[in-house]
Amino acid sequence: MRFLVTPTFTQKLGSFSGRDLAEISFVVNVIKVVDRSSLTNRVSGLEVRFLDSSILTIKRGRFRIYASFGSDSDGEYLLLLDIGLEGAERIERTDFFAAKDPRKNPLLDPNKNMTIDPRRNMTIDPNRNMTIDPRRNRFYGGPYLYGVSLEQEGFVVRADDRVTLIFDTSARFTSFIVFSESGFGNVFDLSSCWIGFLVPTQSDSILRFDTSGQWLGIIV
């Protein structure tokens, strides 16, 4: 199968050792000689899993490659988006500039704006409004939070055009998201401390990362 790589993928390769590159080369060489069906049905011997309708992971040893199928005038190809290393040293947490920051804008902070606080506004509290509680309303369609292994970890409720609330599987309010116009989001805990960020994909799912860039799962 023909494959392409993103600049991010290429940049990551420069940080790996010779042994690591040999593992990655093995995956790439397998991709070269298999078709889409063989790859996705694990005939290739690689551990392949779809995260959603467009993003898949290819696991080899402690490496996890994120990829997506595409097509152009030359036919179908596999785009290698990014690569992660399990057990790698985590990047030290730091704070970045955020145009929409609840620490500076009280309208974005549930602790200071009761209209987006489920503890004071029952319409956005699944414990008091059963229509947004998936435990009592089986027609509630999400979105839901999933971990890396696709275990369900919670669900989200839209508070307004900018803020979305995160609840765990017991409907406990745990954190909230402040979205930008581009669809990217920053995640804050109930003390308005920045704890992660979200990256939208070309499908309906959103990728979840902590502040060190560790992939946590998806929202879909």
N, C-alpha and C positions, 0 to 999 in steps of 0.2 A: 504494500500500500504506500502511496505517496504521502509524505508528511512535510509540514512546514513548522517553523518555530517562531515564537514571539521574541522580541528583544529581552523581555524579562527572563525567559527560559535560557537564552544564550548568556545573559549576564550571570545567572546563577551557576552555570557550568564552570565559570572561571574561578569559583570559590571552592571547588571540590578537589580532593586528592586523586592520585592516579588509580587507586583501588576503587574509589567511588565512581570515577569516570568509566571504569571497566563495567561496572554494574549497569550504568546508564546506557553504555554502548550495546550491552546485551539486549536491553529492551528495544532500543532503536533498530537493531538488526532484525529482531523478531517482527517488528512493525513493517519493515521493508518487504518481508516475504509472505505476509498473511493478508487476507482480505478482511473487510469489515465484519462479515459473519463469523469468521474464525476468531477474530480478536474479541468480539463481544460475547461469544459463547465459550470463551476460555479454552478453545482448542489449541490456542497458541501456547498454553502453559502459564500465561501471565494471569495475575489476579486482577480482573477488570470489574468495575462496578459503576453503574450510572448513579450520579447524584440527583439528576433531574433529566428532563427530556433532551438536554443539549450538552451537559457537562458530565464527563466520566473520569474515573481515576484508574490509573494503571500502577499496581503495586509490585515492587520487586525488592526483596530484602527490607531495608529500612527506608527505601525511597518510595515516594508517592508522586506520580506525574499526573497533572491535571490536563485534560485534553478535550477537544470538541471536533466533531465532524463538520466539514464544509465542502463546498464544491465551486468550481470555476470553469472556464472554457476547456480546461484540460481534464475535467472530471472530478471525482471525489478525492478528498485528501483528509488527513488527520492533522489538526492544528495542536501542537504541544504548547499549552498556555503557560504553565508554571511547574515548578518541581519543589517538593518539600522533603525534608530529611527528618525522620522521626528520631527523637532523642537529641536533636541538635541543640546547641547552646542558645538560649533564648536571648533576644535583643533586649537590652535594658529599656524599661519603660520610660517614656518621655511624653511631655505634653506638646501639642501642636496648635497652631492658630486655627480657630474655628469661627467662621462667620456667624454661625448660630450656636451660641454657647450659653447653656442654662445657668452657668456660674456667673454670667454677666448680664443676662437678660431674664428678668423674673417672669416674663410672660411664657418662657419655655421651661420653667421649673415647676413641677407639680407641687412642690412644697410651698410655693409662693402664689401659685395661680390655681385656685380651687376648681376652675372649669376643666382642668386636665388632671385633677387629682381624684382617683377612684375612691379614696378614703372619705372624701367630702362631696363627691358628685356620684350619686347612685346610678345614674344612667350609663356610666362607663365602668361600673363595678360588677363583674360577673357573679359575685356572691349575692348581690341584691337585684340584679337584672338578668333573669334566666335566659333571655334571648341571646346574650353574648357569652353564655356559659356552656361550653361543649360537654360538660358532665350531665347537664339537664336538657340541653337542646341538641339533639343528634343531627340537626340540619345546619348547625353552625359550621361554616366551611373554612374557618381559619382566617388568616394564615397561622401555621404552626411552626414551632421550633423543633429542629432535629439535630442530633449530635453527629459526629463523624461517622459513626456506625449506623446512622439513620434511626436511632432510638428517639422516641418522642419525648421532648423535654419541657414543653409548655406551649403557650399560644399568645397571640398579640391582639390588642384591641386599639383601634384608631381613636385618639382623643380629639384631635383637630387636624387641620391641614399640615401642621408641622411636627406634631408629637404623636408617637404611637407607644402604647404601654405594653410591657412584657409581664406575663403571669406564668408561674410554674404549673405543673400538672394538677396541683391542689388549688389553683386559682388564687395563689398568693402573689400579690404585687411585688415584683423583685427589682425592676429596672425600667428604663424608658429609652426611646430612640428619638433623636432629633434629625429629621431628614433635610437634605438640601434640595434645591430645585433639580439637580442632576440625577437624583435618585440615590446618592450615597448617603449613609447615615452614621452618626456617632451614638454610641450606647453609653448611658450614664447610670450609676446605681442611685439608690434613694437619697444619698447624701450629695448628689450631683457631681460625683467623682467620675471621670472618664474611664471606662473599663473595656471599651472595644469599639469596633467599627464594622460597617456593612458595605459590601460591594455588590451591586446588581449584576446579573448575568443577562444574556440575550433571551432567556426564557423567563418563566414566572418566578424562579427562585432567586434568593439573595444569599450570598456567602457571608458567613459570620467569622470574625477574627477578634482575638484579644488585642491588647495594646502593644504586645510584642510581635504581632504579626502571625501568631499561631492560629491555624485554622481550627475553628470550633464546630462547624456544621453549617446548616442552611436554614433559611426561613422560606416556607412555601405554603 
